[in-house]
Amino acid sequence: MAKSKRIGSDHESVRTVFWRGVIEEWERSGVSQAEFCRQRRVSLSSLRWWRWSLKKRDRRETRPTFLPIRVVPGPLERTPERESDGFEVLLRQGYCVRVPRNFEAESLLRLLGVLETSRC
């Protein structure tokens, strides 16, 4: 079998684009996976594998990319109170995220993921 052609701006293969469409159609259909596959004459195991694979791929692509940091003296005077406030993260797009000392790692990762993928 020949390799799939690359299409679209995200360079997804024809097969990937096809299965994304099938999965979206199944989600809108309101019927079970088995019934949908029977109606469309597609393999139930393929639908399940592609759904799992694309979810995994999409999660991996939305993880934030961390860059090396460099600490530089700022215009603010360093005081014991200010040093215990937390830290700041400067992202490629120019966002500056101030993170308090007692932050939730899960929330910070979600926020960074959103900011890194935003098109602002």
C-alpha positions in Angstrom: 0.0 0.0 0.0 1.3 3.5 -0.9 2.0 5.9 1.9 -0.7 8.4 2.6 -0.4 11.9 1.0 0.0 14.8 3.4 -2.8 17.4 3.1 -4.0 20.5 5.0 -2.1 23.1 6.9 -1.4 20.6 9.8 0.1 18.1 7.4 -2.3 15.3 8.4 -2.5 12.3 6.3 -5.5 11.5 4.1 -6.3 8.6 6.4 -6.1 10.8 9.5 -8.4 13.4 8.0 -10.8 10.7 7.0 -11.0 9.1 10.4 -11.3 12.5 12.1 -14.4 13.1 9.9 -15.8 9.6 10.7 -15.4 10.2 14.4 -17.0 13.6 14.3 -19.9 12.2 12.3 -20.3 9.3 14.9 -20.3 11.8 17.8 -23.1 13.9 16.1 -25.1 10.8 15.2 -26.3 9.9 18.7 -26.1 6.2 18.0 -23.7 3.6 19.5 -20.4 3.0 17.9 -21.4 -0.5 16.9 -24.6 0.8 15.2 -22.8 3.6 13.5 -20.1 1.3 12.1 -22.8 -1.1 10.9 -24.6 1.7 9.1 -21.4 3.2 7.6 -19.8 -0.2 6.9 -16.6 0.7 8.8 -14.7 -1.4 11.2 -15.7 -1.0 14.8 -12.2 -1.8 16.0 -10.7 0.8 13.6 -13.1 3.4 14.8 -12.1 2.7 18.4 -8.4 2.6 17.6 -8.5 5.9 15.6 -10.5 7.6 18.3 -8.0 6.6 21.0 -5.0 7.4 18.7 -6.3 10.9 17.8 -7.2 11.8 21.4 -3.7 10.7 22.4 -2.1 12.7 19.6 -4.2 15.8 20.3 -3.3 15.7 24.0 0.4 15.4 23.1 0.2 18.4 20.7 -1.4 20.6 23.3 1.2 20.2 26.0 3.0 23.4 26.7 6.6 23.9 25.5 8.8 25.1 28.2 11.8 27.2 27.4 14.9 27.8 29.5 14.7 30.6 31.9 17.1 33.2 32.9 16.8 35.2 36.1 17.7 38.8 35.8 17.5 41.6 38.4 14.3 43.6 38.0 13.4 47.2 38.8 11.7 46.0 42.0 13.6 46.1 45.2 14.1 42.6 46.6 12.5 42.1 50.0 11.8 39.0 52.0 8.1 39.5 51.5 8.5 39.8 47.7 10.8 36.8 47.4 8.1 34.6 49.1 5.4 35.8 46.7 6.1 33.2 44.0 7.6 33.6 40.5 6.9 34.8 37.0 6.9 32.8 33.7 7.5 34.7 30.5 6.2 32.9 27.4 7.3 33.2 23.8 4.2 35.2 22.8 5.1 37.8 25.5 2.7 36.7 28.1 4.0 37.1 31.7 2.3 34.7 34.1 2.7 35.5 37.8 2.5 32.3 39.8 1.8 32.4 43.6 3.9 30.4 46.0 1.1 27.9 46.7 0.0 27.2 43.1 -1.8 24.1 41.7 0.5 22.4 39.1 -2.4 21.0 37.1 -4.0 24.5 36.8 -0.7 26.1 35.8 -0.1 23.4 33.1 -3.6 23.9 31.6 -3.1 27.7 31.6 0.3 27.4 29.9 -1.1 25.0 27.3 -3.9 27.5 26.5 -1.5 30.4 26.3 1.0 28.6 24.2 -1.6 27.5 21.6 -3.6 30.8 21.5 -3.4 32.8 18.3 -3.6 36.2 19.9 
